[in-house]
């Protein structure tokens, strides 16, 4: 680094405290920026590339500079929103590093299941053997673990806390067995060996005959949560090996049923609901016993007419909600994937089209009511991949140095 100018010099520039730079500014940057700053000096190189404590701090410090909304759509990992954010945060969109390895190690049907702290959980099928595999990967650092999928087909969830990265991660698959039973299979990077373990006893749940588990589970408080088609929330506690079902919060007055989605904000589970009346958000305050006495707190309710920028709210559907902080604004911002209907122009109404459907990601500030369209999604698909929109953090989140490539 260049020597610090003398304080007596009239041209001396103000200097930021070193602790502020190293502990409060650098951790908020994406990996791509940190890779450039590692060349500033030896001290910065050692801090950014070799300091486990700094890596953990950066992994749990998502900011508008290091985070963005993302989806895996048509075989590509896409950063949604401003071009500047996409340029600084985006990894290799094809995730080609997943196919690097031994000869013939190529996959298809790649799909995104869950994300946490900069790690992604992906499923795929090996081209030659036709065996299903899971990838736990960090697209920013291109580190990956490959796990053979030796358990019943179900919905995988990723339990990972970047604040305790040294403890590794867990993958929990919730699978329906028969008409009503739901069983959980767990893969832990902390356990000896590399096989799946089926949890039994208290970890087996009874669901309604036609109740199914929805994709994109959320992890908060050491528990993985799946939203169900019946409106319930199935959870599995990784440490205690317990499971349960949370009833959804009661709707507020004048609100009917609508589209719901789960997300985790800073370790807290929240649920958003979009109906014809408006947008409601609840936070899980406590589980209570085995989940039957769960206490929800209503943290927000606003009618569509009070939210600028939303047209034809009676035909506005919520497809996904993503964590606050991923679109700026911290706790008071929501990222919503909406499908809204606009009144069709005369020439389209003449062809029998009453509405024109628009799919967009919207950043909504709950305090000010400001609404900003983060990205408009074009295409002919009905849902345009909105159901798999996640908050992506370009982080230094490490993977345990173990061999899971069985």
C-alpha positions in Angstrom: 0.0 0.0 0.0 1.2 3.6 -0.6 2.6 5.4 2.4 0.1 7.5 4.4 0.4 11.3 3.6 1.7 13.5 6.4 -1.0 15.1 8.5 0.8 18.4 8.2 0.6 18.4 4.4 -2.2 20.7 3.0 -3.0 18.1 0.3 -3.5 15.2 2.8 -6.6 13.2 2.1 -8.8 11.9 5.0 -8.0 8.3 5.9 -10.5 5.7 6.9 -9.6 3.6 10.0 -8.1 0.3 8.9 -10.5 -1.7 11.2 -13.4 0.0 9.4 -12.1 -1.1 6.0 -11.1 -4.6 6.9 -14.1 -5.4 9.2 -17.0 -3.3 7.9 -16.4 -2.5 4.2 -14.5 -5.5 2.6 -16.9 -8.1 4.0 -19.8 -6.5 2.2 -18.2 -6.9 -1.3 -18.7 -9.8 -3.7 -16.0 -12.4 -4.3 -15.1 -11.0 -7.7 -14.2 -7.6 -6.2 -12.4 -9.2 -3.3 -10.2 -11.2 -5.8 -9.0 -7.9 -7.3 -8.4 -6.3 -3.9 -6.3 -9.3 -2.8 -3.6 -7.9 -5.0 -3.3 -4.6 -3.0 -0.8 -5.9 -0.6 0.3 -9.1 1.2 -1.7 -8.3 4.3 -4.9 -8.0 2.2 -4.1 -11.2 0.2 -3.7 -13.2 3.4 -6.9 -11.8 4.9 -9.1 -12.3 1.8 -7.6 -15.6 0.6 -6.5 -17.4 3.8 -8.3 -16.0 6.8 -11.1 -18.4 7.8 -12.6 -15.8 10.2 -12.8 -13.2 7.4 -14.4 -15.7 5.1 -17.1 -16.5 7.7 -17.7 -12.8 8.3 -18.1 -12.1 4.6 -20.4 -15.2 4.1 -22.8 -13.9 6.7 -22.8 -10.3 5.5 -25.0 -10.1 2.4 -25.4 -6.6 1.1 -26.8 -4.9 -2.0 -23.2 -4.9 -3.3 -22.7 -8.6 -2.9 -26.2 -10.0 -3.4 -28.9 -10.2 -6.0 -32.1 -12.0 -7.0 -31.4 -15.1 -9.1 -33.1 -18.0 -10.7 -32.0 -21.2 -12.6 -33.9 -21.1 -15.8 -33.5 -23.0 -19.1 -30.2 -24.4 -18.0 -28.6 -21.1 -16.9 -28.1 -19.4 -13.5 -29.3 -15.9 -14.1 -28.8 -12.8 -11.9 -31.9 -10.7 -12.1 -32.0 -6.9 -11.8 -29.5 -4.1 -12.6 -26.7 -4.8 -15.1 -24.1 -3.5 -12.6 -25.2 -6.0 -10.0 -25.2 -8.8 -12.5 -21.6 -7.9 -13.6 -20.2 -7.8 -10.1 -22.1 -10.7 -8.5 -22.8 -13.2 -11.3 -20.9 -16.5 -11.5 -20.5 -18.6 -14.6 -24.1 -18.8 -15.8 -23.8 -22.3 -17.1 -22.2 -23.6 -13.8 -19.8 -25.5 -16.1 -17.6 -26.4 -13.1 -20.1 -28.9 -12.0 -19.2 -31.1 -15.0 -15.4 -30.8 -14.5 -13.7 -34.0 -13.3 -13.2 -37.5 -14.5 -13.9 -38.4 -18.2 -17.6 -38.8 -18.8 -18.6 -36.9 -15.7 -21.4 -34.9 -17.3 -24.9 -34.3 -16.1 -28.3 -33.2 -17.4 -31.6 -32.2 -15.9 -29.8 -29.8 -13.6 -32.3 -28.0 -11.3 -32.1 -25.6 -8.3 -33.5 -26.9 -5.0 -32.4 -24.4 -2.3 -29.8 -21.9 -1.4 -28.3 -20.6 1.9 -25.3 -18.3 2.6 -24.0 -18.4 -0.9 -24.3 -22.2 -1.3 -26.7 -23.8 -3.7 -28.3 -27.2 -3.6 -28.7 -28.6 -7.1 -30.1 -31.9 -8.4 -29.0 -33.6 -11.6 -28.9 -36.9 -13.5 -25.6 -38.5 -14.6 -25.7 -38.9 -18.4 -24.2 -42.3 -18.5 -25.2 -44.1 -15.3 -28.6 -42.3 -15.1 -28.1 -42.0 -11.3 -29.4 -39.0 -9.5 -26.9 -36.8 -7.7 -27.0 -33.7 -5.5 -24.5 -30.9 -5.9 -23.7 -28.6 -2.9 -21.7 -25.9 -4.5 -20.5 -22.3 -4.1 -20.7 -20.8 -7.6 -18.5 -17.8 -6.6 -15.6 -20.0 -5.6 -16.5 -22.9 -7.8 -16.1 -25.4 -5.0 -18.5 -28.4 -5.1 -19.4 -31.6 -3.3 -21.2 -34.3 -5.3 -23.5 -36.5 -3.3 -25.1 -39.7 -4.7 -28.9 -39.5 -4.3 -29.4 -42.8 -2.4 -32.7 -42.0 -0.8 -36.4 -41.8 -1.8 -37.4 -39.0 -4.3 -38.5 -36.0 -2.4 -37.8 -32.3 -1.9 -34.3 -31.5 -0.7 -33.6 -28.7 1.7 -30.2 -27.2 2.7 -29.4 -26.5 6.3 -26.3 -24.3 6.4 -25.3 -21.4 8.7 -22.3 -19.3 7.4 -21.7 -18.1 11.0 -20.8 -21.7 11.9 -19.3 -22.8 8.6 -16.8 -25.1 10.3 -19.7 -27.3 11.4 -20.5 -28.0 7.8 -23.9 -28.4 6.3 -26.8 -30.9 6.2 -29.1 -31.9 3.3 -32.6 -33.0 4.4 -34.9 -34.7 1.9 -38.6 -34.8 2.8 -40.3 -37.6 0.9 -43.9 -38.8 0.8 -44.3 -42.6 1.4 -47.6 -43.9 0.4 -50.6 -41.7 0.8 -50.0 -40.0 4.1 -46.6 -40.7 5.6 -43.7 -38.3 5.2 -40.2 -39.5 6.0 -37.0 -37.6 6.2 -33.5 -38.6 4.9 -30.5 -36.7 6.0 -27.0 -36.3 4.7 -24.5 -34.6 7.0 -21.1 -33.3 6.1 -20.2 -33.7 9.8 -21.0 -37.4 10.1 -18.5 -40.2 9.6 -19.0 -41.9 6.2 -20.8 -40.5 3.3 -24.2 -42.2 3.2 -27.8 -41.1 3.7 -29.4 -41.7 7.1 -33.2 -42.2 7.4 -34.7 -40.6 10.5 -37.4 -42.6 12.1 -39.8 -42.5 15.0 -40.7 -38.9 15.9 -39.3 -37.7 12.6 -42.0 -39.5 10.6 -45.1 -37.3 10.0 -48.7 -37.9 8.9 -50.0 -35.7 6.2 -53.3 -35.5 4.4 -53.7 -38.0 1.5 -53.2 -35.5 -1.3 -51.0 -33.0 0.6 -47.7 -32.4 -1.3 -44.5 -30.6 -0.5 -43.7 -27.4 -2.4 -40.2 -26.7 -3.8 -37.7 -24.2 -2.4 -37.7 -24.9 1.3 -36.4 -22.3 3.8 -33.9 -22.8 6.6 -34.1 -20.8 9.8 -33.3 -21.5 13.4 -31.6 -24.8 12.6 -34.8 -26.2 11.0 -35.7 -26.8 7.4 -39.2 -25.8 6.4 -41.4 -27.0 3.5 -44.6 -25.3 2.5 -47.4 -27.8 1.6 -50.2 -27.7 -0.9 -52.6 -27.6 2.0 -51.1 -24.4 3.4 -49.3 -26.1 6.3 -45.5 -25.8 7.0 -43.6 -29.0 7.6 -40.3 -28.7 9.5 -37.4 -30.8 10.5 -34.9 -29.9 13.3 -31.5 -31.1 12.2 -29.8 -31.1 15.6 -32.7 -32.5 17.6 -33.8 -34.9 14.8 -37.4 -33.9 15.4 -40.2 -33.0 12.9 -43.5 -31.3 13.1 -46.2 -29.4 11.2 -46.8 -25.6 11.7 -50.3 -24.3 10.9 -50.2 -21.1 8.9 -51.1 -17.8 10.6 -54.8 -16.8 10.5 -55.5 -14.3 7.7 -56.3 -10.8 8.8 -59.8 -9.3 8.3 -60.9 -8.7 4.7 -58.1 -11.1 3.4 -59.1 -14.3 1.7 -56.9 -17.2 0.7 -54.1 -16.5 -1.8 -50.6 -17.4 -2.9 -48.2 -17.9 -0.1 -44.4 -18.4 0.0 -41.8 -18.9 2.7 -38.4 -17.2 3.1 -35.8 -16.7 5.9 -34.6 -13.3 6.9 -31.5 -13.2 9.0 -32.4 -16.6 10.6 -36.1 -15.8 11.0 -38.9 -17.6 9.2 -41.4 -15.3 7.5 -44.4 -16.0 5.3 -45.8 -13.7 2.7 -49.3 -13.9 1.2 -50.7 -12.1 -1.8 -54.4 -12.1 -2.3 -57.0 -10.0 -4.1 -57.1 -7.7 -1.0 -53.4 -7.0 -0.6 -50.0 -8.2 0.8 -49.5 -9.6 4.2 -46.3 -10.7 6.0 -45.9 -12.7 9.2 -42.9 -13.7 11.3 -42.7 -16.9 13.3 -42.1 -15.7 16.9 -42.0 -19.2 18.5 -42.6 -22.8 17.6 -44.3 -23.7 20.9 -44.1 -27.4 22.0 -44.0 -29.6 19.0 -45.2 -26.8 16.7 -49.0 -27.1 17.4 -48.9 -23.9 19.5 -46.8 -21.9 17.1 -47.1 -18.1 17.5 -47.1 -15.9 14.4 -46.7 -12.2 14.5 -48.2 -10.0 11.7 -45.4 -7.6 10.8 -47.1 -6.1 7.7 -50.4 -5.7 5.9 -51.1 -3.3 3.1 -53.8 -3.2 0.4 -52.7 -3.2 -3.2 -54.2 0.2 -3.7 -51.7 1.5 -1.1 -48.7 0.0 -3.0 -47.6 2.2 -5.9 -46.9 0.5 -9.2 -49.2 -2.5 -9.0 -51.9 -2.5 -11.6 -55.1 -4.6 -11.6 -54.5 -6.0 -8.1 -57.5 -8.3 -8.4 -55.4 -10.3 -10.9 -52.0 -10.1 -9.1 -50.4 -13.4 -8.1 -47.4 -14.0 -5.8 -45.1 -16.6 -7.1 -42.1 -16.2 -4.8 -40.7 -14.1 -2.0 -37.0 -13.7 -1.5 -35.0 -12.6 1.5 -34.7 -8.9 2.5 -31.2 -7.5 2.0 -30.9 -9.2 -1.4 -32.5 -6.2 -3.1 -31.3 -3.5 -0.7 -33.1 -1.9 2.2 -32.4 -4.5 4.8 -35.2 -5.7 7.0 -37.7 -3.3 5.5 -37.5 -4.5 1.9 -39.2 -7.4 0.3 -38.3 -9.0 -3.0 -41.5 -10.3 -4.7 -42.0 -12.3 -7.8 -45.4 -11.2 -9.1 -47.6 -12.1 -12.0 -49.9 -9.2 -12.7 -52.7 -8.6 -15.2 -52.9 -5.4 -17.2 -56.0 -4.4 -19.2 -55.3 -5.4 -22.8 -55.1 -2.7 -25.5 -58.0 -2.4 -27.9 -56.4 -4.5 -30.7 -55.8 -7.4 -28.3 -59.2 -7.2 -26.7 -60.6 -7.5 -30.3 -58.9 -10.9 -30.4 -60.6 -11.9 -27.1 -57.7 -11.1 -24.8 -59.1 -9.2 -21.8 -55.7 -8.9 -20.0 -52.0 -8.9 -20.7 -50.0 -10.8 -18.2 -46.7 -9.3 -17.0 -44.2 -11.1 -14.9 -41.7 -9.1 -12.8 -39.5 -9.0 -9.8 -40.5 -6.1 -7.5 -38.6 -4.5 -4.7 -41.1 -3.3 -2.2 -40.2 -1.1 0.8 -42.6 -1.8 3.6 -41.9 1.5 5.5 -42.1 4.0 2.6 -44.4 2.1 0.3 -41.9 2.6 -2.6 -42.1 0.0 -5.3 -39.4 -0.5 -7.9 -39.3 -3.1 -10.6 -36.0 -5.0 -10.2 -36.4 -7.0 -13.4 -39.1 -7.8 -16.0 -39.1 -11.4 -17.1 -39.8 -12.0 -20.7 -40.7 -15.3 -22.4 -43.5 -17.5 -23.3 -43.4 -19.7 -20.3 -46.4 -19.5 -18.0 -44.5 -19.0 -14.8 -41.1 -18.0 -16.2 -39.2 -19.7 -13.5 -40.5 -17.4 -10.8 -41.0 -20.3 -8.4 -37.3 -20.9 -8.1 -36.2 -17.3 -7.6 -33.8 -17.1 -4.7 -31.6 -14.6 -2.9 -28.0 -15.2 -4.1 -25.0 -14.0 -2.1 -21.6 -14.0 -3.8 -19.7 -15.2 -0.8 -16.6 -17.0 0.4 -18.7 -19.6 2.1 -16.4 -22.6 2.4 -17.2 -26.3 1.9 -15.6 -28.8 4.4 -12.4 -30.3 3.1 -13.7 -33.8 2.9 -14.2 -36.3 0.1 -17.8 -36.8 -0.7 -17.3 -37.9 -4.2 -18.3 -41.6 -3.6 
